Amino acid sequence: MINIDGSWGEGGGQILRTCLSLATITGQSVRIEGIRANRPKPGLAAQHLTSVMAAATLCQAEVRGDILGSKTLEFSPTCPPQAGKYTFDVAQAREGGSAGAITLILQTILMPLALANGSSQVILKGGTHVAWSPPVTYIEEVYLPTLKQLGVQAEVNLKAWGWYPRGGGEVEMGVTGSQQPLTGLELLERGAIKQVRGLAVVTELPSHIPQRMANRATNLLEQAHLPSRIQAVRGRGVAPGAGIFLTAEYEHSRAGFSALGGRGIPAEQVAENAVEELLNFQAQAAPIDRFLGDQLLLPLGLSSEMSQYRVASISQHLRTNAGVIEGFKLANILIEEDKQLVRVIPTK
């Protein structure tokens, strides 16, 4: 059994998710202690418990410590991950429901299903666009298109938007599993920017709000001489919510930026927050944003070839994820912070 210290590095839920993915794929048992030790409320929250249940379902794992608040977990797969039809609802993990981020569950089970034999259809219910997690729009516009270059065949379809604190969102994910080796990735230059695509969206709120977000973002991007196309929409959801989601598309890569609305925050301010992040990235030369830089490590560690890429910043999340992956002895990960360069060298 592999023993992992959940308090190591940034000490958050990512350690748990990476361990679950790799245990499910490799069949290795794992014990994690100090789960989310560096968070205000340590232990398993609803989305983490749902991730445990989802991964266990794929490989029929024997699990100990799978309760809310648990700081220790033992996870022992009994079979390889199985393709199939699955439904996972974060709300079922906690009495009274939850808006826990379903994208974190998606990222836990994606690679096991992508490497399984057969196609899968997964329905995920909960929070689709919530703070401190990648929004579904980022998964759709940035994460999955980048993974497609490695040979990962997956797509998502947003059926309903889910915001904090109500949740109630729904996403359908289709994964075409393949047992062919994943290819590597080399992304050292992003090339010229082609366009900025965006979505300003609300649910259960007046239509002038997304239009104001879209107008403000468009004006700011025009001032920066960046071509943009931003759509204002009213989406389907069970509660009020608002946000703007921008994708910068370059010749060789994509990057994503977003901001969520809230009570008392003007629509224009929401747009300004997202555009500011985009412009800060645009001022650099790296092809990979700091979020994708971290999220790429797991699939690249499972590939058959060496990969290297330049990232906007070397985050603590990235360093922590690298350490967990190396703990499973699947890859060596070399980080050159002065060059903002990451190399992933599979050991098999």
C-alpha positions as CSV (number, residue, x, y, z in Angstrom):
1,M,0.0,0.0,0.0
2,I,1.3,3.4,-1.0
3,N,1.2,5.9,2.0
4,I,0.6,9.5,1.1
5,D,0.8,12.5,3.5
6,G,-2.3,14.6,2.7
7,S,-0.8,17.6,4.5
8,W,2.2,17.8,2.2
9,G,2.8,20.8,0.0
10,E,-0.4,22.8,-0.5
11,G,-2.3,20.2,1.6
12,G,-5.6,20.4,-0.3
13,G,-8.0,18.1,-2.1
14,Q,-5.9,17.7,-5.2
15,I,-3.7,15.2,-3.4
16,L,-6.8,13.0,-2.8
17,R,-8.0,13.3,-6.4
18,T,-4.7,12.4,-7.9
19,C,-4.3,9.5,-5.6
20,L,-7.7,8.2,-6.4
21,S,-7.1,8.5,-10.2
22,L,-3.8,6.7,-10.0
23,A,-4.9,4.0,-7.7
24,T,-7.9,3.3,-9.9
25,I,-5.7,3.1,-13.0
26,T,-2.7,1.2,-11.6
27,G,-4.7,-1.1,-9.2
28,Q,-2.4,0.0,-6.4
29,S,-3.8,0.4,-2.9
30,V,-3.3,3.8,-1.2
31,R,-3.6,5.2,2.3
32,I,-3.9,8.9,2.7
33,E,-3.5,10.6,6.1
34,G,-4.1,14.2,6.9
35,I,-6.6,14.8,4.1
36,R,-7.0,18.5,3.3
37,A,-5.0,19.3,6.5
38,N,-4.2,22.8,5.3
39,R,-7.8,23.8,4.7
40,P,-10.1,25.8,7.1
41,K,-12.3,22.7,7.3
42,P,-10.0,19.7,7.0
43,G,-11.1,16.2,5.9
44,L,-13.5,15.0,3.2
45,A,-16.2,17.6,2.1
46,A,-19.1,16.5,-0.1
47,Q,-17.3,16.8,-3.4
48,H,-14.3,14.9,-2.1
49,L,-16.5,12.1,-0.7
50,T,-18.3,11.9,-4.0
51,S,-15.0,11.6,-5.8
52,V,-14.1,8.7,-3.5
53,M,-17.4,7.0,-4.2
54,A,-17.1,7.6,-8.0
55,A,-13.5,6.2,-8.2
56,A,-14.5,3.3,-6.0
57,T,-17.4,2.5,-8.3
58,L,-15.2,2.3,-11.4
59,C,-12.8,-0.2,-9.9
60,Q,-15.0,-1.8,-7.2
61,A,-12.6,-0.6,-4.6
62,E,-12.6,-1.6,-0.9
63,V,-12.7,1.7,1.0
64,R,-12.2,2.7,4.6
65,G,-12.7,6.2,6.0
66,D,-15.3,7.2,3.3
67,I,-17.4,9.5,5.6
68,L,-17.8,13.3,5.7
69,G,-15.0,14.9,7.6
70,S,-12.7,11.9,7.5
71,K,-9.0,12.8,7.5
72,T,-7.8,9.3,6.7
73,L,-8.7,7.1,3.7
74,E,-7.7,3.6,2.6
75,F,-8.6,2.8,-1.0
76,S,-7.9,-0.7,-2.5
77,P,-9.1,-1.4,-6.1
78,T,-10.2,-5.0,-6.8
79,C,-10.4,-4.7,-10.7
80,P,-9.4,-2.4,-13.5
81,P,-11.6,0.6,-14.2
82,Q,-14.7,-0.4,-16.0
83,A,-16.4,1.6,-18.8
84,G,-20.1,2.1,-18.4
85,K,-23.0,4.4,-17.6
86,Y,-22.7,6.2,-14.3
87,T,-24.5,9.0,-12.3
88,F,-22.8,10.8,-9.4
89,D,-24.6,13.5,-7.5
90,V,-22.7,15.6,-4.9
91,A,-26.0,16.5,-3.2
92,Q,-26.4,12.9,-2.0
93,A,-23.1,13.1,0.0
94,R,-24.4,15.6,2.5
95,E,-27.8,16.0,4.2
96,G,-29.4,19.2,2.9
97,G,-27.5,19.0,-0.4
98,S,-24.3,20.6,-1.6
99,A,-23.0,22.8,-4.4
100,G,-19.7,20.9,-4.3
101,A,-17.7,21.2,-7.6
102,I,-18.5,18.4,-10.0
103,T,-15.5,19.3,-12.2
104,L,-13.3,17.9,-9.4
105,I,-15.2,14.6,-9.6
106,L,-14.9,14.8,-13.4
107,Q,-11.1,15.2,-13.2
108,T,-10.9,12.3,-10.7
109,I,-12.6,9.7,-13.0
110,L,-11.7,11.1,-16.5
111,M,-8.3,9.4,-17.0
112,P,-9.4,6.0,-15.6
113,L,-12.3,6.0,-18.1
114,A,-10.1,7.3,-20.9
115,L,-7.8,4.4,-20.4
116,A,-10.6,1.8,-19.9
117,N,-11.8,-0.6,-22.6
118,G,-15.0,0.8,-24.0
119,S,-17.1,4.0,-24.0
120,S,-18.7,5.6,-21.0
121,Q,-21.5,8.1,-20.3
122,V,-21.4,9.9,-17.0
123,I,-24.0,12.3,-15.5
124,L,-22.6,14.6,-12.8
125,K,-24.8,16.7,-10.6
126,G,-23.9,19.6,-8.3
127,G,-22.0,22.8,-8.6
128,T,-20.8,23.5,-12.2
129,H,-19.4,27.0,-11.7
130,V,-18.2,27.6,-8.1
131,A,-15.2,29.3,-6.5
132,W,-11.9,27.6,-6.0
133,S,-12.4,25.0,-8.7
134,P,-12.3,24.9,-12.5
135,P,-15.7,25.8,-14.0
136,V,-17.2,23.4,-16.5
137,T,-16.7,26.0,-19.2
138,Y,-12.9,25.8,-18.6
139,I,-13.0,22.0,-18.8
140,E,-14.9,22.3,-22.1
141,E,-12.9,25.1,-23.7
142,V,-9.4,24.6,-22.4
143,Y,-8.7,21.3,-20.5
144,L,-10.4,18.8,-22.8
145,P,-9.1,20.3,-26.1
146,T,-5.6,20.2,-24.7
147,L,-6.0,16.6,-23.6
148,K,-7.3,15.7,-27.1
149,Q,-3.7,16.4,-28.4
150,L,-2.6,13.4,-26.2
151,G,-5.2,11.1,-27.5
152,V,-7.9,11.6,-24.8
153,Q,-11.3,11.4,-26.4
154,A,-13.9,13.1,-24.1
155,E,-16.6,15.8,-24.3
156,V,-18.9,17.5,-21.9
157,N,-22.4,18.9,-22.4
158,L,-23.7,21.4,-19.8
159,K,-27.4,20.7,-19.2
160,A,-28.0,23.1,-16.2
161,W,-25.9,25.7,-14.4
162,G,-25.2,25.2,-10.7
163,W,-23.8,28.0,-8.5
164,Y,-23.0,28.2,-4.9
165,P,-24.8,27.6,-2.5
166,R,-27.7,25.8,-4.2
167,G,-25.9,23.7,-6.8
168,G,-28.4,21.8,-8.9
169,G,-26.2,21.9,-12.0
170,E,-25.9,18.9,-14.4
171,V,-23.3,17.9,-16.9
172,E,-23.1,14.9,-19.2
173,M,-19.7,13.6,-20.0
174,G,-18.9,11.1,-22.8
175,V,-15.6,9.3,-22.8
176,T,-14.3,7.0,-25.6
177,G,-11.9,4.7,-23.8
178,S,-8.8,3.5,-25.6
179,Q,-6.0,1.3,-24.5
180,Q,-3.6,2.9,-27.0
181,P,-0.7,4.7,-25.3
182,L,-1.1,8.5,-24.8
183,T,1.3,10.7,-26.7
184,G,3.4,13.4,-25.2
185,L,3.1,17.1,-25.5
186,E,5.5,19.9,-26.3
187,L,4.3,23.4,-25.7
188,L,7.1,25.9,-25.4
189,E,5.5,28.7,-27.5
190,R,1.9,29.8,-27.8
191,G,2.2,31.8,-31.1
192,A,0.0,34.8,-31.9
193,I,-3.4,35.2,-30.3
194,K,-6.2,34.4,-32.7
195,Q,-9.2,35.5,-30.7
196,V,-10.8,35.8,-27.3
197,R,-14.1,33.9,-27.0
198,G,-16.4,34.5,-24.1
199,L,-19.6,33.7,-22.4
200,A,-21.4,36.1,-20.0
201,V,-24.2,34.2,-18.4
202,V,-26.9,34.4,-15.7
203,T,-29.6,32.2,-14.4
204,E,-32.8,33.4,-12.8
205,L,-31.6,37.1,-13.2
206,P,-32.5,39.8,-15.7
207,S,-31.0,39.7,-19.2
208,H,-29.4,43.1,-18.9
209,I,-26.8,41.7,-16.5
210,P,-25.0,39.3,-18.9
211,Q,-25.2,42.0,-21.6
212,R,-23.5,44.5,-19.3
213,M,-20.8,42.0,-18.5
214,A,-20.3,41.2,-22.2
215,N,-20.2,44.9,-23.2
216,R,-17.6,45.8,-20.5
217,A,-15.4,42.9,-21.4
218,T,-15.6,43.7,-25.1
219,N,-14.7,47.3,-24.5
220,L,-11.7,46.4,-22.4
221,L,-10.4,43.9,-24.8
222,E,-10.8,46.4,-27.7
223,Q,-8.7,48.9,-25.7
224,A,-6.0,46.2,-25.5
225,H,-6.3,45.5,-29.2
226,L,-7.4,41.9,-28.7
227,P,-10.1,40.5,-31.1
228,S,-13.0,39.2,-29.1
229,R,-16.4,37.6,-29.5
230,I,-18.4,37.5,-26.3
231,Q,-22.0,36.1,-26.1
232,A,-24.5,37.2,-23.4
233,V,-27.0,34.5,-22.4
234,R,-29.6,33.5,-19.8
235,G,-29.0,29.9,-18.9
236,R,-31.0,27.2,-17.1
237,G,-30.5,26.8,-13.4
238,V,-32.3,26.3,-10.1
239,A,-31.1,29.5,-8.5
240,P,-29.7,33.0,-9.3
241,G,-26.1,33.1,-10.5
242,A,-23.8,35.1,-12.8
243,G,-20.4,34.8,-14.3
244,I,-18.2,35.5,-17.2
245,F,-15.8,33.0,-18.9
246,L,-13.1,33.9,-21.3
247,T,-11.0,31.7,-23.5
248,A,-7.9,33.1,-25.1
249,E,-7.1,31.0,-28.2
250,Y,-3.5,31.2,-29.6
251,E,-1.9,29.4,-32.5
252,H,-0.6,26.5,-30.3
253,S,-2.6,26.7,-27.0
254,R,-5.6,27.9,-25.1
255,A,-5.9,29.6,-21.7
256,G,-9.0,30.3,-19.6
257,F,-10.1,33.0,-17.3
258,S,-13.3,33.6,-15.3
259,A,-15.0,35.6,-12.6
260,L,-18.2,34.9,-10.7
261,G,-20.9,37.4,-9.7
262,G,-22.1,37.9,-6.2
263,R,-24.5,40.1,-4.2
264,G,-23.4,43.7,-4.4
265,I,-20.9,43.2,-7.1
266,P,-21.7,45.2,-10.3
267,A,-21.8,43.3,-13.6
268,E,-19.1,45.5,-14.9
269,Q,-16.8,44.6,-12.1
270,V,-17.2,40.9,-12.7
271,A,-16.1,41.5,-16.3
272,E,-13.2,43.6,-15.3
273,N,-11.9,40.9,-12.9
274,A,-11.9,38.3,-15.7
275,V,-10.3,40.5,-18.2
276,E,-7.6,41.6,-15.8
277,E,-6.5,38.0,-15.4
278,L,-6.5,37.5,-19.1
279,L,-4.4,40.6,-19.7
280,N,-1.9,39.6,-17.1
281,F,-1.5,36.3,-18.9
282,Q,-1.3,38.0,-22.3
283,A,1.6,40.2,-21.0
284,Q,3.7,37.0,-20.5
285,A,5.0,34.6,-23.1
286,A,4.0,31.2,-21.7
287,P,1.6,29.1,-23.6
288,I,0.0,27.4,-20.5
289,D,-1.9,29.2,-17.8
290,R,-1.2,28.3,-14.1
291,F,-4.3,26.2,-13.7
292,L,-3.7,24.0,-16.8
293,G,0.0,23.7,-15.8
294,D,-1.0,21.8,-12.7
295,Q,-3.9,19.8,-14.3
296,L,-1.7,18.5,-17.2
297,L,0.7,16.6,-14.9
298,L,-1.6,13.6,-14.4
299,P,-2.4,12.8,-18.0
300,L,1.2,13.5,-19.1
301,G,2.5,11.2,-16.4
302,L,0.4,8.4,-17.9
303,S,1.7,9.0,-21.5
304,S,4.3,6.9,-23.3
305,E,6.6,9.9,-24.2
306,M,8.4,12.7,-22.5
307,S,6.6,16.0,-22.4
308,Q,7.7,19.6,-21.7
309,Y,5.8,22.8,-21.5
310,R,6.2,26.4,-20.3
311,V,3.7,27.6,-17.7
312,A,2.8,31.2,-16.6
313,S,3.8,30.4,-13.0
314,I,5.0,27.4,-11.0
315,S,2.2,27.1,-8.4
316,Q,2.3,25.2,-5.1
317,H,-0.5,23.1,-6.6
318,L,1.8,22.1,-9.4
319,R,4.7,21.2,-7.1
320,T,2.4,19.2,-4.9
321,N,0.8,17.3,-7.7
322,A,4.2,16.5,-9.1
323,G,5.2,14.9,-5.8
324,V,2.1,12.7,-5.6
325,I,2.6,11.4,-9.1
326,E,6.3,10.7,-8.4
327,G,5.1,8.8,-5.3
328,F,3.4,6.3,-7.6
329,K,6.7,5.9,-9.6
330,L,4.9,6.6,-12.9
331,A,7.1,9.6,-14.0
332,N,9.9,11.9,-13.0
333,I,8.9,15.5,-13.1
334,L,11.5,18.2,-13.4
335,I,10.6,21.8,-12.7
336,E,12.9,24.7,-13.8
337,E,11.3,27.7,-12.1
338,D,13.6,30.3,-13.6
339,K,12.5,29.2,-17.1
340,Q,8.9,28.4,-16.0
341,L,9.6,25.0,-17.6
342,V,8.1,21.6,-16.7
343,R,9.4,18.3,-18.0
344,V,7.4,15.1,-17.4
345,I,9.4,11.9,-18.1
346,P,7.4,8.6,-17.8
347,T,9.3,5.8,-16.1
348,K,7.6,3.1,-18.2
